[in-house]
Amino acid sequence: MRRLTALLLLLPLLPAVAAEAPTIPPKAVVPPPPAISPSNAAEAEPEVRLIQKGDEKIEEYRLNGQLYMVKVTPAHGVPYYLIDDNGSGNMRQIDPATRIVIPRWVLVRF
């Protein structure tokens, strides 16, 4: 009988306890990302320099200031490419029809 009386006395408090239980904490305010200045931004795109000598057109491709490919388009004939394979500065002529390029990424440079 005591248990039934205690249960009946606590029954009106049940909705108040149930209403307070599912409280969701407010979302934390995330600060905006820092601004990237041009001095510390990475250069992912190559710089292309176009040189016109008479009827010839020369395109120099540079990445981080280093020349890695030259495309020469003569006035009469087929364009040809000069490529620096290993970064030594020595250019080698590549035939675009039989060109097989093996991907070579620089992982660490000392």
Order of alpha helices (4+ residues) and beta strands (2+ residues): alpha-alpha-beta-beta-beta-beta-beta
